[in-house]
Amino acid sequence: MTLKRYILTMLAVSALSMPFAAGISQAAANDAAAQAVPASTADTAVTNDAQGTSTVIAKAKTGHATARQKTYSLKFDKNAYTKETLKLNGEDVAFRAYRNIVYVSKPVSVEAESMSIFIPEAYFKDGGTVNGYTKKTAPIFLPNGVGGYMPGEIKEPSANDRMSGGANASLVALSKGYVVAAPAVRGRTTAGTDGVTYVGKAPALIVDYKAAVRYLRHNKGRLPAGDTGKIISDGTSAGGALSALLGATGNSRDYEADLKAIGAARERDDIFASQAYCPITDLDHADMAYEWMFNGVDEAYQSSGAMMPRMNPAAGAILPDAEDKLPMMGAESAAGTGDDAAVTDRPDNAPTEIAAAVPLTDAQKVASRQLKALYPAYINSLNLKAADGQALTLEKDGTGSFADYIKSVYAASAQTALDAGEDLSGLDWLTIEDGKAVDVDLTKYAPWATRLKATPAFDKFDLSSGENDEFGTTANAPRHFTGFSLTRSTQPGTSLAPWEDIKRMNPLYYIGQKGVKVAPHWRIRHGAKDRDTCLAVPAILALKLQDTGYDVNFSSPWGKGHAGDYDLAELFAWADHICKASSKK
């Protein structure tokens, strides 16, 4: 979508065109002014230490040192490893672990910009193979640990993973002969060394993920194993969005200045394939999608106020606090009791779900109707097509061929359950004839699935969502990212995030863009009972990729909610297929 089309679309969304248009211009101007630092204000000097790292000293015109930053070598050290073994299905998985490698030369957060690389031990033996791969042909699996746009931790191989119910994706990948490169990345609560500046706001997480890819390519000749032409990303929820961003934005110059600022290697950052579980993406249109699906469902199950950050009245900024952070859903809290207990096993950092529904307010009901009414124009602007070439559109009332396509995805999901012998006769939203799922009623599906998030789902009027925080300032003040919510904000003095940041967080703006290399292979999953975002959101991503000529494997697994890594056998069967088929060409 062009900038012009985006502005026109969002002007319609805001219903108050002049304030919104001014909001874009002013936000962009403010951002440019904040980042403009005259080159003449400081000189730099560099000193080197015995380990090959450097300290950059910025000097004011007075000659006094004003800041010191340690720089890191981008050369992979093949001797810094430990030998380790884990059990998987009773079998030993032996590997070498190269841990906590800083993958940029000028990190703003050493912990958040480090990664660990794990290599099957078999590749250190002459002629060693695993699953048909050699040290030269082994694909590189690149999982991220992002959830809720919080900092992503290194995904260490583990035999006990909460989401998968067994071994995690990193360990399974090693057992299949993949090299695992697991980076940490910055998130919305990452603070800099001064403890005051927040350095992980949008688009920091995708900048770091790209930098990790560039580090691997920079060390192509030094890595003991791994084919840097076969990098496969993986993530869930906001991590799924991150995986999709990496796959869709290969080599885009939009990120170049940020990559240079952190000292990323000067290499390509396109990848071979992207696996995205329930990606929380297309954020600037996700509120419309959510109400297109859930309008009329007037109770929500997200914990009331759980997302609201704590304000520092003196500084006018939000402070991170253990009591105020977005709750992390771990195994220990996923099976609580009482009205406020979480009722499903959700990913880390996902919004808390409660058992007792909270009614929508009258204002939220009005906003729901307004957002639903705006969605058809957006869908129709995308010019989406089904595999058979049929145009996928919506009528003003929200019905149409695009709605029929969404129904078909749910029907296919139900059919897999029927074929497996499940009894679905009690579902009033599903029409079954002779053992076949032949129709879906979306107006009945929505109350069956239940609404998780109150209106608006993502760009909250009170700036209380994780996404508002993600688009926040370095002073940790949240911002809006849609015209609709900006013009209805309940927080005085708030602003819209810079357009460039909104764009760089949405993969749809890059598919088909000149100068961008999109991953050729995609696997996208969104559970049939996932309502953290609407199925339309990942469906649009899949359709846009498919329409542009990319290989897309998209489905909505039956019985799954907001989760990932639940089908690792199928994931790596797909990965093996695309990797080995490519090698034969």
Buried (B, 14 or more C-beta within 10 A) or exposed (E): BEEEEBBBBBBBBBBBBEEBBEBBEEBBEEBEEEEEEEEEEBEEEEEEEEEEBBBBBBBEEEEEEEEEBBBBEBEBEEEEBEEEEBEBEEEEBEBBBBBEBBBBBBBBBBBBBBBBBBBBBBBBEEEBBBBEBBBEBBBBBBBBBBBBBBBBBBBBBBEEBBBBEBBBBBBBBBBBBBBBBBBBBBBBBBBBBEEEBBBBBBBBBBBBBBBBBBBBBBBEEEBBBBBBBBBBBBBBBBBBBBBBBBBBBBBBEBBBEBBEEBBBBEBBBBBBBBBBBBBBBBBBBBBBBBBBBBBBBBEBBBBEEBBBBEBBEEEEBBEBEEEBBBBBBEEEBBEEEEEBBBBBBBBBBBBBBBEEBBEBEEEBBEBBEBBBBBBBBBBBBBEBBBEEEEEBBBEEEBEBBBBBBBBBBBBBBBBBBBEEEEEEEEBEBBBBEEEEBEBBBBEEBBBEBBBBBBBBBBBBBBBBBBBBBBBBBBBBBBBBBBBBBBBBBEBEEBBBBBBBBBBBBBBBBBBBBEEBBBBBBBBBBBBBBBBBBBBBBBBBBBBBBBBEEBBBBBBBBBEBBBBBBBBBEBBBEBBBEBBBEBEEE
